[in-house]
Each structure stands twice: as structure tokens, then as C-alpha cells.
Amino acid sequence: MRLDLGAKGDWIVDPSELATRFQVSAAFLDRLKRKGLVQAFIRPGEATGSDETCVTVNVMNQVWRGFFDKTGKLVREELF
């Protein structure tokens, strides 16, 4: 999984890869997003005092947190 900068300056994680973390389809995750039931937060490494950028995604009653290095590569993750 990678964290990439989109054309509009937004940060992008592949939704199909993210959906697998929640054990749902990408289409279902997209429907939840359109209903406002997916929340995502990004904390740059500078804000956390480390070199890793933290991405937190809340879907229903689950939270996934991914930590990405400066190149955008996922280095570790948590699901709770």
C-alpha cells in the first residue's frame, strides 16, 4: 500500500487496498464514504515528531491506522 499525492494536492490511498483492511468491497466502502460514514485524518510526520505520516480511517465501528515513510510506503499498520 502506498500514500500518494493526487492531482488536486490531496493524499490518496488505494481504496481497494483499504477496503480489504476492513474486510469489505471497494464498492461498499465507496457507498459508505458517499453517505458520510468514512472519516479520514492525516497527521504529517512533522506534527508527530517523527518521519512517518499517520493516516487514520474510521469506518463504522473500526479504525485503521497506517504509518507511511517519506516515500509514501506503508511501514506499519493497526486495526482496532
C-alpha positions as CSV (number, residue, x, y, z in Angstrom):
1,M,0.0,0.0,0.0
2,R,1.2,3.5,-0.8
3,L,0.3,7.0,0.1
4,D,0.4,9.2,-3.0
5,L,-0.2,12.9,-3.7
6,G,-3.2,13.3,-6.1
7,A,-3.6,15.8,-8.9
8,K,-5.6,18.2,-6.7
9,G,-3.0,18.1,-3.9
10,D,-5.0,15.6,-1.9
11,W,-3.5,12.5,-0.4
12,I,-4.6,9.2,-1.9
13,V,-4.6,5.6,-0.5
14,D,-5.9,3.0,-3.0
15,P,-9.5,2.4,-1.9
16,S,-9.5,-1.3,-2.9
17,E,-6.4,-2.0,-0.7
18,L,-8.0,0.0,2.2
19,A,-11.3,-1.9,1.8
20,T,-9.5,-5.2,2.4
21,R,-8.3,-3.9,5.7
22,F,-12.0,-3.5,6.8
23,Q,-13.0,-6.8,5.1
24,V,-15.5,-5.1,2.7
25,S,-15.5,-4.5,-1.0
26,A,-14.2,-1.2,-2.5
27,A,-17.8,-0.5,-3.8
28,F,-19.2,-0.9,-0.3
29,L,-16.5,1.4,1.1
30,D,-17.3,3.9,-1.6
31,R,-21.1,3.8,-0.7
32,L,-20.2,4.4,3.0
33,K,-18.0,7.3,2.0
34,R,-20.7,8.9,0.0
35,K,-23.1,8.6,3.0
36,G,-20.5,10.4,5.2
37,L,-19.7,7.2,7.2
38,V,-16.0,7.2,6.4
39,Q,-13.8,9.7,8.1
40,A,-10.1,10.1,7.4
41,F,-7.4,12.1,9.1
42,I,-3.8,12.7,8.1
43,R,-1.0,13.7,10.5
44,P,2.2,14.7,8.8
45,G,5.4,13.4,10.3
46,E,6.5,16.8,11.4
47,A,3.3,17.1,13.6
48,T,4.1,13.8,15.3
49,G,7.8,14.4,15.9
50,S,8.7,11.5,13.6
51,D,9.5,10.9,9.9
52,E,6.2,8.9,9.4
53,T,2.9,10.3,8.2
54,C,0.0,8.8,10.1
55,V,-3.3,8.1,8.2
56,T,-6.3,7.2,10.4
57,V,-9.5,6.0,8.8
58,N,-12.8,5.4,10.7
59,V,-15.3,3.1,9.1
60,M,-18.4,2.2,11.1
61,N,-17.0,0.8,14.4
62,Q,-13.5,0.1,13.1
63,V,-10.4,2.2,12.9
64,W,-7.4,1.6,10.7
65,R,-4.2,3.5,11.2
66,G,-1.3,3.3,8.7
67,F,2.1,4.8,9.0
68,F,3.9,5.8,5.9
69,D,7.6,6.8,5.3
70,K,8.7,9.8,3.4
71,T,8.5,7.9,0.1
72,G,4.8,7.0,0.7
73,K,5.5,3.3,1.5
74,L,3.4,1.7,4.3
75,V,5.7,0.7,7.1
76,R,3.3,-0.5,9.7
77,E,-0.4,-0.5,10.4
78,E,-3.0,-1.1,13.1
79,L,-6.7,-2.1,13.1
80,F,-8.9,-1.7,16.1
